[in-house]
Amino acid sequence: MKTIEKVIKDAVAASKYKSGVKEVLQSAKSSKLVIVSKSLDAGDRAKLDEQAKSAGVAVYEFDGNSVQLGKLCNKPFRITAIAIKGATDAEVKAVMAEQAK
């Protein structure tokens, strides 16, 4: 299992996440990692990037669409963005290193 999938599943199991663009924008400051799907539109992506940058939070582009991200979160609907609150710094570094490859 990829590191990103483990981090998402752990956060969902512990209810330490927010999903949806509005929720993510509001909780960016208290998050450790923001994950966006490829199907997020450019306007919302720019807002999320700006908010995350000002809060010093890493942004990970999920290698799939919003339907796949929703399934990974055990939800029967699409999720374009998710903010992870319950991840360790080591997990965040591992996820970002995985994305850099």
N, CA and C atoms as an extended XYZ file, in Angstrom:
303
Properties=species:S:1:pos:R:3:atomname:S:1:resname:S:1:resid:I:1 pbc="F F F"
N         0.849       -1.192        0.000 N   MET     1
C         0.000        0.000        0.000 CA  MET     1
C         0.886        1.244        0.000 C   MET     1
N         0.493        2.210       -0.783 N   LYS     2
C         1.260        3.449       -0.841 CA  LYS     2
C         1.143        4.214        0.468 C   LYS     2
N         2.119        5.040        0.740 N   THR     3
C         2.134        5.840        1.970 CA  THR     3
C         0.909        6.756        2.043 C   THR     3
N         0.566        7.385        0.908 N   ILE     4
C        -0.560        8.336        0.893 CA  ILE     4
C        -1.868        7.632        1.263 C   ILE     4
N        -2.058        6.415        0.754 N   GLU     5
C        -3.283        5.675        1.053 CA  GLU     5
C        -3.367        5.345        2.537 C   GLU     5
N        -2.234        4.958        3.123 N   LYS     6
C        -2.199        4.637        4.555 CA  LYS     6
C        -2.513        5.870        5.400 C   LYS     6
N        -1.923        7.011        5.032 N   VAL     7
C        -2.154        8.254        5.780 CA  VAL     7
C        -3.632        8.642        5.715 C   VAL     7
N        -4.238        8.551        4.516 N   ILE     8
C        -5.653        8.902        4.364 CA  ILE     8
C        -6.534        7.952        5.172 C   ILE     8
N        -6.295        6.654        5.051 N   LYS     9
C        -7.116        5.666        5.769 CA  LYS     9
C        -6.999        5.831        7.289 C   LYS     9
N        -5.793        6.101        7.782 N   ASP    10
C        -5.596        6.317        9.222 CA  ASP    10
C        -6.348        7.560        9.688 C   ASP    10
N        -6.272        8.635        8.908 N   ALA    11
C        -6.949        9.881        9.280 CA  ALA    11
C        -8.469        9.707        9.274 C   ALA    11
N        -8.985        8.991        8.276 N   VAL    12
C       -10.428        8.745        8.192 CA  VAL    12
C       -10.880        7.886        9.375 C   VAL    12
N       -10.104        6.851        9.690 N   ALA    13
C       -10.451        5.963       10.804 CA  ALA    13
C       -10.473        6.724       12.134 C   ALA    13
N        -9.569        7.684       12.291 N   ALA    14
C        -9.485        8.463       13.530 CA  ALA    14
C       -10.321        9.739       13.475 C   ALA    14
N       -11.022        9.969       12.371 N   SER    15
C       -11.825       11.194       12.145 CA  SER    15
C       -10.994       12.463       12.303 C   SER    15
N        -9.743       12.424       11.829 N   LYS    16
C        -8.860       13.591       11.921 CA  LYS    16
C        -8.620       14.163       10.529 C   LYS    16
N        -9.728       14.482        9.842 N   TYR    17
C        -9.629       15.047        8.505 CA  TYR    17
C       -10.850       15.920        8.215 C   TYR    17
N       -10.720       16.771        7.213 N   LYS    18
C       -11.837       17.565        6.702 CA  LYS    18
C       -11.856       17.359        5.206 C   LYS    18
N       -13.042       17.205        4.635 N   SER    19
C       -13.113       17.009        3.189 CA  SER    19
C       -13.984       18.091        2.565 C   SER    19
N       -13.706       18.400        1.308 N   GLY    20
C       -14.428       19.462        0.613 CA  GLY    20
C       -13.626       20.743        0.633 C   GLY    20
N       -13.725       21.504       -0.450 N   VAL    21
C       -12.908       22.711       -0.600 CA  VAL    21
C       -13.172       23.727        0.515 C   VAL    21
N       -14.436       23.990        0.832 N   LYS    22
C       -14.762       24.985        1.877 CA  LYS    22
C       -14.198       24.577        3.233 C   LYS    22
N       -14.418       23.323        3.594 N   GLU    23
C       -13.923       22.807        4.883 CA  GLU    23
C       -12.391       22.871        4.947 C   GLU    23
N       -11.750       22.487        3.847 N   VAL    24
C       -10.284       22.478        3.802 CA  VAL    24
C        -9.743       23.898        3.931 C   VAL    24
N       -10.370       24.846        3.234 N   LEU    25
C        -9.925       26.244        3.320 CA  LEU    25
C       -10.028       26.754        4.758 C   LEU    25
N       -11.112       26.396        5.460 N   GLN    26
C       -11.304       26.855        6.832 CA  GLN    26
C       -10.336       26.205        7.816 C   GLN    26
N        -9.953       24.949        7.543 N   SER    27
C        -9.126       24.232        8.512 CA  SER    27
C        -7.664       24.088        8.082 C   SER    27
N        -7.255       24.835        7.065 N   ALA    28
C        -5.880       24.702        6.550 CA  ALA    28
C        -4.829       24.999        7.619 C   ALA    28
N        -5.077       25.985        8.467 N   LYS    29
C        -4.085       26.379        9.475 CA  LYS    29
C        -3.791       25.257       10.475 C   LYS    29
N        -4.810       24.462       10.805 N   SER    30
C        -4.613       23.405       11.800 CA  SER    30
C        -4.296       22.052       11.168 C   SER    30
N        -4.073       22.029        9.855 N   SER    31
C        -3.802       20.768        9.155 CA  SER    31
C        -2.309       20.533        8.992 C   SER    31
N        -1.968       19.275        8.733 N   LYS    32
C        -0.577       18.922        8.478 CA  LYS    32
C        -0.320       18.721        6.992 C   LYS    32
N        -1.398       18.326        6.261 N   LEU    33
C        -1.259       17.988        4.846 CA  LEU    33
C        -2.585       18.233        4.143 C   LEU    33
N        -2.520       18.834        2.955 N   VAL    34
C        -3.708       19.025        2.125 CA  VAL    34
C        -3.530       18.168        0.879 C   VAL    34
N        -4.548       17.369        0.581 N   ILE    35
C        -4.503       16.491       -0.594 CA  ILE    35
C        -5.590       16.941       -1.557 C   ILE    35
N        -5.208       17.161       -2.815 N   VAL    36
C        -6.173       17.580       -3.835 CA  VAL    36
C        -6.189       16.556       -4.967 C   VAL    36
N        -7.374       16.338       -5.539 N   SER    37
C        -7.481       15.402       -6.666 CA  SER    37
C        -7.220       16.147       -7.966 C   SER    37
N        -6.987       15.388       -9.013 N   LYS    38
C        -6.713       16.002      -10.313 CA  LYS    38
C        -7.940       16.671      -10.910 C   LYS    38
N        -9.134       16.345      -10.404 N   SER    39
C       -10.353       16.915      -10.961 CA  SER    39
C       -10.790       18.216      -10.264 C   SER    39
N        -9.939       18.745       -9.398 N   LEU    40
C       -10.223       20.036       -8.753 CA  LEU    40
C        -9.993       21.154       -9.771 C   LEU    40
N       -10.967       22.079       -9.878 N   ASP    41
C       -10.803       23.131      -10.889 CA  ASP    41
C        -9.730       24.150      -10.491 C   ASP    41
N        -9.221       24.858      -11.487 N   ALA    42
C        -8.053       25.733      -11.307 CA  ALA    42
C        -8.280       26.840      -10.274 C   ALA    42
N        -9.464       27.424      -10.240 N   GLY    43
C        -9.762       28.502       -9.292 CA  GLY    43
C        -9.666       28.041       -7.852 C   GLY    43
N       -10.310       26.902       -7.570 N   ASP    44
C       -10.263       26.350       -6.211 CA  ASP    44
C        -8.852       25.891       -5.861 C   ASP    44
N        -8.151       25.336       -6.836 N   ARG    45
C        -6.772       24.873       -6.613 CA  ARG    45
C        -5.883       26.049       -6.219 C   ARG    45
N        -6.054       27.196       -6.913 N   ALA    46
C        -5.249       28.381       -6.603 CA  ALA    46
C        -5.527       28.874       -5.182 C   ALA    46
N        -6.811       28.875       -4.785 N   LYS    47
C        -7.183       29.303       -3.431 CA  LYS    47
C        -6.565       28.388       -2.383 C   LYS    47
N        -6.666       27.077       -2.631 N   LEU    48
C        -6.112       26.108       -1.680 CA  LEU    48
C        -4.594       26.226       -1.575 C   LEU    48
N        -3.931       26.378       -2.731 N   ASP    49
C        -2.470       26.521       -2.727 CA  ASP    49
C        -2.048       27.749       -1.931 C   ASP    49
N        -2.760       28.859       -2.154 N   GLU    50
C        -2.431       30.113       -1.465 CA  GLU    50
C        -2.631       29.976        0.047 C   GLU    50
N        -3.777       29.403        0.438 N   GLN    51
C        -4.092       29.218        1.860 CA  GLN    51
C        -3.081       28.292        2.530 C   GLN    51
N        -2.739       27.195        1.841 N   ALA    52
C        -1.791       26.228        2.404 CA  ALA    52
C        -0.403       26.843        2.537 C   ALA    52
N        -0.009       27.628        1.532 N   LYS    53
C         1.310       28.255        1.560 CA  LYS    53
C         1.420       29.222        2.740 C   LYS    53
N         0.370       30.027        2.961 N   SER    54
C         0.399       30.990        4.067 CA  SER    54
C         0.385       30.284        5.423 C   SER    54
N        -0.203       29.088        5.483 N   ALA    55
C        -0.241       28.335        6.743 CA  ALA    55
C         0.958       27.397        6.893 C   ALA    55
N         1.794       27.305        5.837 N   GLY    56
C         2.957       26.434        5.886 CA  GLY    56
C         2.599       24.953        5.847 C   GLY    56
N         1.552       24.617        5.092 N   VAL    57
C         1.083       23.241        4.994 CA  VAL    57
C         1.444       22.679        3.618 C   VAL    57
N         1.907       21.433        3.581 N   ALA    58
C         2.260       20.792        2.318 CA  ALA    58
C         0.998       20.436        1.525 C   ALA    58
N         1.067       20.565        0.193 N   VAL    59
C        -0.040       20.192       -0.683 CA  VAL    59
C         0.400       19.020       -1.545 C   VAL    59
N        -0.399       17.965       -1.516 N   TYR    60
C        -0.096       16.753       -2.286 CA  TYR    60
C        -1.146       16.607       -3.383 C   TYR    60
N        -0.712       16.428       -4.625 N   GLU    61
C        -1.664       16.185       -5.713 CA  GLU    61
C        -1.890       14.688       -5.835 C   GLU    61
N        -3.111       14.267       -5.505 N   PHE    62
C        -3.489       12.853       -5.555 CA  PHE    62
C        -3.513       12.394       -6.996 C   PHE    62
N        -2.905       11.236       -7.248 N   ASP    63
C        -2.790       10.731       -8.613 CA  ASP    63
C        -4.056        9.989       -9.030 C   ASP    63
N        -5.165       10.715       -9.015 N   GLY    64
C        -6.446       10.125       -9.379 CA  GLY    64
C        -7.517       11.194       -9.353 C   GLY    64
N        -8.738       10.816       -9.724 N   ASN    65
C        -9.816       11.804       -9.734 CA  ASN    65
C       -10.570       11.831       -8.398 C   ASN    65
N       -11.587       12.673       -8.329 N   SER    66
C       -12.322       12.861       -7.077 CA  SER    66
C       -13.115       11.620       -6.661 C   SER    66
N       -13.539       10.801       -7.639 N   VAL    67
C       -14.261        9.570       -7.324 CA  VAL    67
C       -13.329        8.603       -6.590 C   VAL    67
N       -12.085        8.470       -7.087 N   GLN    68
C       -11.107        7.580       -6.449 CA  GLN    68
C       -10.736        8.065       -5.047 C   GLN    68
N       -10.620        9.387       -4.891 N   LEU    69
C       -10.298        9.947       -3.569 CA  LEU    69
C       -11.460        9.708       -2.607 C   LEU    69
N       -12.680        9.839       -3.090 N   GLY    70
C       -13.858        9.560       -2.267 CA  GLY    70
C       -13.894        8.110       -1.807 C   GLY    70
N       -13.586        7.182       -2.730 N   LYS    71
C       -13.560        5.751       -2.385 CA  LYS    71
C       -12.489        5.465       -1.339 C   LYS    71
N       -11.340        6.115       -1.477 N   LEU    72
C       -10.247        5.921       -0.522 CA  LEU    72
C       -10.656        6.384        0.880 C   LEU    72
N       -11.535        7.388        0.934 N   CYS    73
C       -12.040        7.912        2.215 CA  CYS    73
C       -13.287        7.166        2.688 C   CYS    73
N       -13.639        6.066        2.000 N   ASN    74
C       -14.839        5.280        2.324 CA  ASN    74
C       -16.124        6.091        2.236 C   ASN    74
N       -16.199        6.987        1.272 N   LYS    75
C       -17.394        7.804        1.064 CA  LYS    75
C       -18.022        7.447       -0.283 C   LYS    75
N       -19.358        7.465       -0.358 N   PRO    76
C       -20.026        7.117       -1.618 CA  PRO    76
C       -20.168        8.316       -2.570 C   PRO    76
N       -19.366        9.347       -2.361 N   PHE    77
C       -19.435       10.533       -3.207 CA  PHE    77
C       -18.032       11.031       -3.527 C   PHE    77
N       -17.971       11.994       -4.453 N   ARG    78
C       -16.670       12.513       -4.880 CA  ARG    78
C       -16.094       13.483       -3.848 C   ARG    78
N       -14.794       13.434       -3.675 N   ILE    79
C       -14.083       14.363       -2.788 CA  ILE    79
C       -12.939       14.966       -3.591 C   ILE    79
N       -12.947       16.292       -3.741 N   THR    80
C       -11.889       16.934       -4.528 CA  THR    80
C       -10.713       17.364       -3.668 C   THR    80
N       -10.951       17.598       -2.380 N   ALA    81
C        -9.866       18.037       -1.498 CA  ALA    81
C       -10.095       17.486       -0.094 C   ALA    81
N        -8.995       17.195        0.573 N   ILE    82
C        -9.068       16.686        1.943 CA  ILE    82
C        -7.892       17.255        2.738 C   ILE    82
N        -8.169       17.670        3.967 N   ALA    83
C        -7.126       18.185        4.864 CA  ALA    83
C        -6.909       17.152        5.964 C   ALA    83
N        -5.679       16.699        6.102 N   ILE    84
C        -5.325       15.696        7.113 CA  ILE    84
C        -4.792       16.408        8.351 C   ILE    84
N        -5.403       16.116        9.516 N   LYS    85
C        -4.949       16.730       10.757 CA  LYS    85
C        -4.115       15.766       11.588 C   LYS    85
N        -4.397       14.476       11.470 N   GLY    86
C        -3.754       13.496       12.341 CA  GLY    86
C        -2.626       12.726       11.696 C   GLY    86
N        -1.689       13.413       11.100 N   ALA    87
C        -0.534       12.726       10.506 CA  ALA    87
C         0.732       13.197       11.212 C   ALA    87
N         1.698       12.308       11.320 N   THR    88
C         2.962       12.696       11.937 CA  THR    88
C         3.819       13.414       10.898 C   THR    88
N         4.816       14.138       11.358 N   ASP    89
C         5.724       14.845       10.449 CA  ASP    89
C         6.459       13.859        9.545 C   ASP    89
N         6.795       12.705       10.089 N   ALA    90
C         7.499       11.686        9.300 CA  ALA    90
C         6.615       11.188        8.161 C   ALA    90
N         5.320       10.997        8.442 N   GLU    91
C         4.382       10.554        7.401 CA  GLU    91
C         4.251       11.606        6.308 C   GLU    91
N         4.153       12.860        6.717 N   VAL    92
C         4.029       13.961        5.751 CA  VAL    92
C         5.265       14.015        4.854 C   VAL    92
N         6.453       13.899        5.456 N   LYS    93
C         7.703       13.903        4.685 CA  LYS    93
C         7.752       12.731        3.714 C   LYS    93
N         7.326       11.555        4.162 N   ALA    94
C         7.324       10.363        3.321 CA  ALA    94
C         6.380       10.529        2.132 C   ALA    94
N         5.207       11.113        2.373 N   VAL    95
C         4.224       11.345        1.316 CA  VAL    95
C         4.780       12.329        0.284 C   VAL    95
N         5.385       13.411        0.760 N   MET    96
C         5.907       14.425       -0.154 CA  MET    96
C         7.112       13.876       -0.936 C   MET    96
N         7.918       13.024       -0.305 N   ALA    97
C         9.045       12.400       -0.996 CA  ALA    97
C         8.533       11.453       -2.075 C   ALA    97
N         7.425       10.776       -1.782 N   GLU    98
C         6.804        9.855       -2.740 CA  GLU    98
C         6.310       10.628       -3.967 C   GLU    98
N         5.750       11.820       -3.726 N   GLN    99
C         5.230       12.634       -4.824 CA  GLN    99
C         6.374       13.158       -5.705 C   GLN    99
N         7.513       13.450       -5.101 N   ALA   100
C         8.645       14.008       -5.824 CA  ALA   100
C         9.242       13.008       -6.829 C   ALA   100
N         8.981       11.720       -6.603 N   LYS   101
C         9.571       10.686       -7.482 CA  LYS   101
C         8.948       10.695       -8.867 C   LYS   101
